[in-house]
Each structure stands twice: as C-alpha cells, then as structure tokens.
Amino acid sequence: MEKESRITTAPTYEPPSEHEPRARHPEGPGSKSKHRVWVWLLVLLIFGLIFWWVIRRSGSSATETSTGAGRRMPAGGSVTATTTTVTKGDLGVFLAAIGTVTPVYTVSIVSQVTGEVVAVHYREGQLVQKGDPLIDIYAAPFEATLKQAEGTLDKDRHLLEQQQMDLARYQTALTRNAIAKQQVEDQEKIVLQQQGTVKADEGVVDYDRVQVKFCHITSPITGRVGLRLVDPGNVVTANSSTALAVVTQIQPITVVFTISEDNLQKVLGQLHKLQTLKVQALDRAQMNTLAEGKLVTTDNLIDTTTGTVKLRAVFENKNNALFPNQFVNTRLQVDTLHSVNLVASSAIQHNGTQAFVWIIQNGVAQIRNVTTGASDNNLTQVDGVNPGDVVADSSFEKLQNGAKVNPAQQIPGERNATPPVTTSPTNSAPQPNASSNTNSAQSTHQPGNQKGSSKH
C-alpha cells in the first residue's frame, strides 16, 4: 500500500485553447541588428532622393539662365536700340521751387455798430465787386439819432443867423453913435460862439450819418466772398473779433516761393538790368501749367535757418486756376542759352561724375564723354558732341564699344520725359555698362500769407 501511494501519475499534454495566447519566445540579438540596418537604409535612401532632387533643380535653373542670357543678344551679335539726334537750339535756364498762392488782399469784415442783422445779401463763394452790399444791420435807432442831431443843427443855424442880424443892426447904430461900441463888440463874440456851436452840431450829424452807413456793410474790394458766417436775426456787437464775412481778391493773385541763397545773385542780376523774369505755376504732378506770370520782388532778408529767400510773382489768373493758399510748383526763368547743342536727357548716362553717350556711327556703337549743362523739357545742353550726331536712347546695358547696333524707330511718348540727374561723384572713368541714377533734391518752403481786416 505504501508503494502504491508513492507512485505519481505522469502529467498529460493538453493543447492550448483558442482563447489562451501562445507564449512569446524572446528574440535574439541577431533580429535587432537586422531591424536597425533596414532603418538606416531607409534614411539613406530618403537623403539620396533629396540630394538628387536638389541637383536636378539647380541644373534646370542654370539651363534657363544660360538660355535667357542667350536671348539678350540677337542673332548675329547686333543690338537693337532706339536712337535720337543731337540738335542745336535755344534752352531756357529755370529755377524750380515750391510756392504758395497768396492773395494780394484778404479782408475780414467786422461790425462797427451794435444791432440785429436784418439781411445777408451775398451768396457763399460769390464774386463781388467793390461796393456791392453784403450785410444790413437794423438802422432805425441810428437814423432817429441822426434826425435829432439834424434838428439841433437847424436850430443853432437859425440862432446864428439871428445873431448875425443883430450884429448888423448894432454896427449901423454905432455909425450913428446911437449905441456904445462895447455892445457891438459883445455881439461879435456872441456870433463867433454861435458859429462854434453850429460846427459842433455839424460834427454830430456827420458822426450819426457814419453810424447809419455802418449799418449797411458793402464789399471794400473786388473778390470772392467765403462761407456765410452770420444769419439774419443774429445780434452783432461793435468792434467784435468775430468776422461777418471774408473777401479775398483772386484777380490778380500772387505766388510766394523760395530759392536758395546761392541762386539769389542770378535773379538780382536780371532785376538790376530791368529784365522781366517769367514765372510758371505748375500743378502738383508738374504735368500741367496752371498760369504764367512775372516776378515782382524779392524779400529783404535771407532766412538763416533754411538759407533761402522769398520771392513774389504776380499772375493775372483770368481762368481762376490759382486758388488762395494752394501749393504749386514754380519755375523761374533766369536766363536763356542760345545756339547750344541739345540732346535728349534720357540718352545721357553717368558713371560717377563723368557723363557719356553712345554715338552710333555706321551702325557701330562708340562711347564718348560729354559735359552736361542746363536741362529743360527732357533736353540737356551737352558739350563734346556735334549737331547731327546719332546717339543711343535705349538698351544701354547691352552696348559695348564696337558693338553693332540696329537702330529702331522710337515710339512717341514711350520713354519717360523726366531727365536723369548725376549720381554721387566719383573719379572713375566711364564704363560701357554703367547705368544712370537719379538723385532728387527737395526745396523747403515756408508759406506766408497777408491778411487784413476791414471794419464797417
């Protein structure tokens, strides 16, 4: 029995069920190494694709660049460019500046009497003549005072006549020794006193008449009246600072502008010769001429802050193109150059301080240094070329000495009419591919305005 109890039954194998997971065996070191190799291969493949794409991209750009560069030069090595011809003629020398339209007279009308406004006769913006009625103030109290003064004057005049009659009687009686001489002398002084009373009465009457006249305000000048500042029914007071109307003269009208003190002697030299200097007023874009006038005078002082001096020009302004306090561009003609070589300003190129042009002779471009002078209306005075010379006016970046040029007809208005200005000065020689740069100069201006006040 004891042997049987020590005998154990051998375990039997049972297959795992469908719901029990199989036991995972641990991976060896060889499987991890293979996994890392595949990752690095994938990374290297990605970097290789990126590198190939960059190389292909740069190659296509270089091809396009070379193709575009090849297109710049026409077949046969020639350059197509528009041309212009050097001419001989007269050229005006102008000084450009910014100016302000300033009226000759600007009148602010105020009341000289206290009363109620009964009528406003002007319309806003109306052109009025000198003496036209503008505003009426209730005048009945002043007219009554005038009548009272006139009555006093009449009374004193009759008294004076009576005293003069008595004096005549006394003088007749004195010749007959009927009265004493003292009585005649007293009567003479009484007549003189009465004459003084009459003069005082006349002064009172004149004053009251002026007060009545102040009740009917008229325009003191010919000009344009501004916006309405008072309405019927308003009560105005004498010597008030509130304006009832503002009238501005617009024909003629002036423009005040400034020039540099460096150019003052040019202007004064012409004025001393009694020369009439023409002045043009242009719009803000300097495309249209608004009016043409003449220089009237210069200021008596130079502004030490800006180094400029003020000038005043007068314009007829018949078409009312100039408006008070308007900013305009002015051009003052200080001289005229006669029989000088002229070339289009756009044809002049600059390399530092040296200006040059491309001369076209027998279809070949040649660089030539020139000396530039005054410029106006897209024309520049030049020395170093001859009238009739043909110069290039475009395609400067393609031109070289000895390059063949095919002249092309220039389309009117194709190029900009603004003349180029010399770049910053250097001492280098001109190069074929040098291009022109423009430096714009601005002039400061402090506008001034003259205003006056008129009391009625």
Secondary structure, 3 states (H helix, E strand, C coil): CHHHHHCCCCCCCCCCCCCCCCCCCCCCHHHHHHHHHHHHHHHHHHHHHHHHHHHHHHHHHHHHHHHHHHHHCCHHHEEEEEEEECEEEEEEEEEEEEEEEEECCEEEEECCCCEEEEEECCCCCCEECCCCEEEEECCHHHHHHHHHHHHHHHHHHHHHHHHHHHHHHHHHHHHCCCCCHHHHHHHHHHHHHHHHHHHHHHHHHHHHHHHHHHCEEECCCCEEECCCCCCCCCEECCCCCCCCEEEECCCCEEEEEEEEHHHHHHHHHHHHCCCCCEEEEECCCCCCEEEEEEEEEECCCCECCCCEEEEEEEECCCCCCCCCCCEEEEEEEEEEEEEEEEEEHHHCEEECCEEEEEEEECCEEEEEEEEEEEEECCEEEEECCCCCCEEECCCHHHCCCCCEEEEECCCCCCCCCCCCCCCCCCCCCCCCCCCCCCCCCCCCCCCCCCCEEEEC
